[in-house]
Amino acid sequence: MPTYYSWGVYEKEIPESTTLARRTPILSLRIENPSLQIERSYTPLTMSPNDIRLIIKLYPNGELSRFLHILTPGMATVWVNQGRQEWIYQEGEWDHVIFVCGGTGITPAYQLCSTALERQQILEDAMREKDQELKKTRFSVVCAVRDVSSILLRDEFQDVKRQFGQDGLLDVKYFVDSWAAGIPKGIERPGDMFPGPITEKVIRETIKRTKKEPEAPRGWFQRGEKKKEEDEMLVVRDEKVMVLVCGPHGFTSYIAGPHGGVAHIQGPKGGLLTNVEGIELFKLLESRGLSDVELDRLTSRKAIRSQ
């Protein structure tokens, strides 16, 4: 199971006065084992001058994750580099931001929702004093998990919803693949948990369609045929919708088509979003090792030189 850790050792390139609330989500940090020179990128849940809160999933063959899991919180030392901006959120830019994630891909979703909703509340209070109205963004998180015991950040999301996500501004749903294995008989299903997997119908209902493309006239021989909902093109017209996807490569491909491998090469839109138009789409890389970061830098340099 993933474990929560907090570290209080920072490199000087992170200013001590900087807090996550003053940064723009979504950002990641590079964690390094100082003895083995192994580095990997993780998304902090929260960050302050005093601590960083992360979820680290233990992989049997993962050298860095195994190293981090044997440390004693508060007693061990790791290096934390400043990391990178994975995606830039802009207040008031979108009506609806949808985050579809798998496994630990939920960590950037939490960072985004907790930070953006808190700042949105602060801005709303400030504008109310000036008799001005703030354009609010609502957030939906759709998360795929293997079983009930693998659900992450449920309590934390509920806290965010109670504080900043009332009036429909935050909706979080977990889709559990092995549903029956983790629920004792006679226990009522919680309102935020659903049998998996995530389907095209789930994605479409989350987007909350505004208008369908009109169907083409049917001929005589097709008069009795009913077109499947999944085959109809969904066109979002009345809202500005951003869909973010984060998870293992296979999950990303299933939801939105294959990732291009680096942040600025997103790959084609596909998967469950093939027949959805009128949205913006961004695919995040779930975890980045040192080689991934260097490849991204090299590709970016080549792109700049070619301009």
N, C-alpha and C positions, 0 to 999 in steps of 0.2 A: 504493500500500500504506500502511496505517496506520503511523505513526512513533511511537516512544517519546520522550517528553520529560520533563525534570525542571526545575522552577523553584524558586528559593529566595527569592522575593519574596512577602511576605504582608502583608495588611492587618491592622491591630491587632485587628480583631474576632475573629481566630483566636488564642486563647491559645497562647503558645509551648510551654507544658507539656503541651498536648493532643496525643495521638497517636491514630491510628486504632484501636489495640487498646483504648483506653479509651472509644471511641465505640460506638454501636450501629449496625451496618449495617442498611439500605443508605442511604448518604448521598451527596449530590452537591455539587459546588462550581461556582460561577459564575466563568467566566474572561472577562476583559474586555480588549479592545484599548483602551488609554488614549488613543490619538490619535483613533480613529474612534468611540469610545463604543459599540462593538458588544459585546454580552454573550451568552454561551451557557452552558448547564449541561452539565457532564461528570461522569462517575463516576470518582473516583480508584481506581486499583488498590491503592495503598498511600499512606499519608500520615504524615509525621513532622514534628517542628519544623524539620527541615533541608531536606526536599524533598517534592515531590508527584510521583507517577508516574501518568501518564495515557496513554491511547491516543487519538490524534486522527486521525480519518479525513479525508483530503483530498478535498473536493468541488470540482469545477471552478468552480461558481458560489458556493461558500461563502466569504464574505469573511473570517470569523474563522479558519476552518480554513486558508485560503491564507496568511493573515498568520502563523499559528503555525508553519506548515511552513517559512517562510523565515527563521525566527529561528535564532540560534546558541545551542544549549543552554548555560546558565551565563553567557551574556554579555548576554542581552536581558531586558527587564522587561515583565511583564504584571501586571494586577491580579487578585487572587484573593479573591472574596467567600466568606463562610462557607457559603453554599448552603442546603440544606434536607435534611431527613430524608425519603427517598423511601418507606421501609418500615421497620418496627421489628421486629428479630429478638429473640426471647426464648428464653433457654436453657431446654431441657427442655420447651418448649411443644408441639413436634411430634415425632412419631416419624420422619417422612420429609419432607424438603423437596426438591421437584423444581423445577429452574429450566430452563425451555424458552426458548431465546434464538436470535436470528438476527443474524449480523454482529457489529457492535460492541456489541450487547446482551449479549455475554458478559462485559463489564467489571463490571457489578454482580454477576454470578454469581461472578466471581473474588473480588471484595471480600467478599462474603458468606461463601463457603466458606473462604477463607484465614483470615479473622478469627474466624468462629464455631468452626471446628475447632481453631484454636490455643487459644482461650479455653476450649473444652471440655476440651482436654488439661490445661490449667492447673487447672481446677476439679476434674477427676478426680484429679489428683495430690494436691491439697489435701484432698479428701474421703477419699482412701485412707488418709491419715495419721490420720484420725479414725474409721477403720473404717466409713465410709459409702459407699454406692454411688450413682453418678451416672447419671441417665437420659440416655442418649446419643441424639443425633439423627444420622441418616445423610442424606447429600446426594447428589442425582443431577443432573447437568447434561447436557441434551440440546441440542446446538447445530447449527443449520443454517448451512452455508457454501456459497458459490458454487462454489469449486474448492479444490483442495488448497493452492494458494499463498495462499488467503485465511484459512487456519486461524490463529487467534490463541490465544496463551497456553497452548499445548499443553505446552511444557516447564515452564512455571510451575505448571500444575495437577499435573503429575507430581511436582514437588518438594513441593507441599502434600500430595499423597497419601502420599509416602514419609515425610514428617515427622508428619502428623497424621491421615491418612485410611486407615490400615490397618484390617484386619478388616471391610472392606466399608462403611466410613463415608463414602467418596467414590467416586463412579463418574462418569466424564466420557466422553461419546460425541459424535463429530462426524459429521454426516450431510452428505455432499458431493453437491451437485446434478450437477455435471459431473465425475463420478468418473473416467471413462476418459481424460479430457483431461489429467489431472495425474499419472497413474500409468504409468510405463514398463512395457512388457511384461516379464513374468517376475519382477516385484517383488511379493512377498507383501503382502497388505493388512494394515496394522497392526491390532491388536486393538481400538483405540479409534476407528477410522474405518469408516464404512459408506456404501454408496451411498444418496443421498437420493432423494426428500425425506423429511421426518419424516411419518409416517403415523399414523392412529388406532391401528393395531396397536402401533406403537412407543410411543405415549403410554400405552396400556393395560399393556404389558409393563413399562414403567418404574414405573408406579404399583404394580405387583405386587398384583394384585387379591386380595382375601380371600374374597369370596363373591359369586356372581351372584344376581340376582333369579330366582326360579323361573319357568320358561316356562309360559305359559298352555296348557291342554290343546289339542291340535290335533284338528280334525275329520277325517272320513274323506278328504275331498278334499285335505287338507294333509298327509296322512301321509307322503308321499314328499318333501316339501319340507324342506330343511335351512336353518334360520335362520342368516343371516350373523352372525359374531361382532360386527361393527360395529353391528348393529341391536339387540343385546342391551344392556340397561341394566347398567352396572357400578356396584355399590354397595360402597364401602369402609366396612367396619364395625369391624374389629379394630385399626386404626391411625388416628392423627391425621395427615393428610397435607395439606401446603400446596403448592400449585402456583403458581409465579411465572412470569410471561411478560414478556419484554422484546425488542423488535425494531421494525422499521418497522410502520406502521399496518396494512398489508396482511398482514404476518406475524402480528401479534397477532390480527387478525380470523380468520385461518385456523386458528390454534391454539385460541383461547378466546373468539372473538366480538369485536365492535368495542369499542374503548375509549371511555369517556365524554368524554374530552378533558382532564380534570383528575383529580388523584389520588383525590379522594373521590367522583368520579362514575365508577364502574368500567364501566358498561355491562353488558348481559346476558351470561350465560355461553352460549357457543355454539361454533362451529367443531368441532374434533376432541374437545372436552370436552363436547359436547352430551349424550351418553349416559353421562356419568360423574357419579355422585352420592356424597355423603359426604366430599367434599374441601372445602378452603378454596382460594380463588382470588384472586390479586392481579395486576393488569396494570400494569406500569411503563411510563412514557413514555420512549422510547429517548433522545431529546435534547430539551432545552428551551431555547428562546430567551427573550429578555427579555419578549416579548409573551406567551409561554406562562406565565411566572412571574407577570406582572401579572394575567393572566386568572384564574389560580388564586387569587391573593390577593383579587381582586374577588368571585369566586364564593364564596369562603369567608366573606367579610364579609356577603354577602347571606344566606348560609345561617345565619349567627349571628344576624343581625337578624330572620330569620323565625321563630326558635325562641321 
